[in-house]
Amino acid sequence: MATGCGEKRAALLRRITEEGGFAFVASAEKAAAGDVRAAEAAREMAWEQLHSAPRDEVGAAWRDAYALACLHVAALRGGAGDDDRRAALRALDMGLIMGGGLLRAELEDAIARVVADRRGGRDGDSEAAAAAGDVERWKEGIAGDGDLADVLKLLPVKSLSRKKIERRSCIPLEAFIRDYFICESPVILSGCIDHWPARTKWKDIKYLERIAGDRTIPVEVGKKYACTEWKQELITFSQFLERMWSSDSANLTYLAQHPLFDQIKELREDITVPEYCSAGGGELQSINAWLGPHGTLTPLHHDLHHNLFAQVLGRKYFRLYPASVSVELYPQTETILSNTSQVDLDKFDEKEFSKAADLEFIDGILEEGDLLYIPPKWWHYVRSLSVSFSVSFWWRTSHLPSGSS
């Protein structure tokens, strides 16, 4: 194992040398010999490379180089104290989030060791810190406001007044394929995830604090990603939970579309992939987490994959438009946002977007424990009606969805 890891690192340094990264290689070699300042310098050089061009234009070698530098920093910074362990854990998480895949197994092994050391030395402290949180506020936040009149005040005009998303109790896979998957028709399925440990465990904020509190995660800050004020930050899970109760709407913080379960294995054990994701010989593309306070908003957009959206905690409102009305929904002209509509349903301008004014849509409220199937290219707008923790399963099949080009 050690020989294989050493060969990977040596091959990586050769690749970086070929790309002109002589200073990085020199610092990485010093870091491997125990020089913590060189380790920090190598990490900084790799970080600059990651931000020297758009994400999809940064070479894979430099992502792997960043992961290597994070491993060095964690090994040299990690000590016996709590602060040392937190610093090491942050470095390793940054390697997972921003680094490449070459050294992922090493990063995960290192994280497992740090987490085991932390829990072995301070279980009592962890429980005390978690107990200091507002447990009741978490429970009340998940429950949200069940009054329909109050809910309607928050939603776009015409909400819950048209055709509802069809709702079924948990149905066999064959029925799902026949009635919804083949014809690409949305459906809410209830009672399918009641067996998930997450349905009970995640209601306990002390559990989430203990499992994920010190882990670094990427969050979105701002009303919605299409706004100019929107930004991304890297904070700990505990810091994120503290922000859940902020009344500052401009700093609304949302853990959105993040592969949290690849990063934190203990949380992955709390869920299972629904069998519906095997429809069409499905190939799972990603499992992403969505966690945020009341009022988080995802603007009208579409995705290319089949999507099974699981509402584990709390409630969310969904509005869906079929792929056939894409032109009438005025897609953004920027390539990076071409799957997002220019239409702001919360402040709808009927004069500017007249074609969208009378479009038919279906909508509904996703309750705790529900699954929502969203076919490829169906436009959807989402608003949380409470503290909400959701999981999305994206999968694709060998055939293209209808309307694809």
Salt bridges, closest charged atoms under 4 A:
GLU40 OE1 - ARG43 NH2 2.85
GLU40 OE2 - ARG77 NE 3.03
ASP64 OD2 - ARG15 NH1 3.72
ASP82 OD1 - ARG85 NH2 2.96
ASP82 OD2 - ARG122 NE 3.25
ASP83 OD1 - ARG86 NH1 3.31
ASP93 OD1 - ARG215 NH2 2.64
GLU106 OE1 - ARG9 NH2 2.55
GLU108 OE2 - ARG104 NE 3.20
GLU108 OE2 - LYS265 NZ 3.44
GLU127 OE2 - ARG210 NE 3.22
ASP134 OD2 - ARG137 NE 3.11
ASP150 OD1 - LYS153 NZ 3.70
ASP179 OD2 - ARG168 NH1 3.76
ASP179 OD1 - ARG178 NE 2.93
ASP194 OD1 - ARG199 NH2 3.63
ASP214 OD1 - ARG86 NE 3.52
ASP214 OD2 - ARG118 NH1 3.26
ASP214 OD2 - ARG122 NH1 3.70
GLU233 OE2 - LYS231 NZ 3.36
GLU233 OE1 - ARG243 NH2 2.69
GLU266 OE2 - ARG119 NH1 3.24
ASP270 OD1 - LYS201 NZ 3.46
ASP303 OD2 - HIS301 NE2 3.58
ASP303 OD2 - HIS380 NE2 3.26
ASP344 OD2 - LYS224 NZ 3.10
ASP346 OD1 - ARG383 NH2 3.25
ASP358 OD1 - LYS158 NZ 3.98
GLU360 OE2 - ARG162 NH1 3.78
GLU367 OE1 - ARG315 NE 3.00
GLU368 OE2 - ARG199 NH1 3.57
GLU368 OE2 - LYS203 NZ 3.18
ASP370 OD2 - ARG167 NH1 2.92
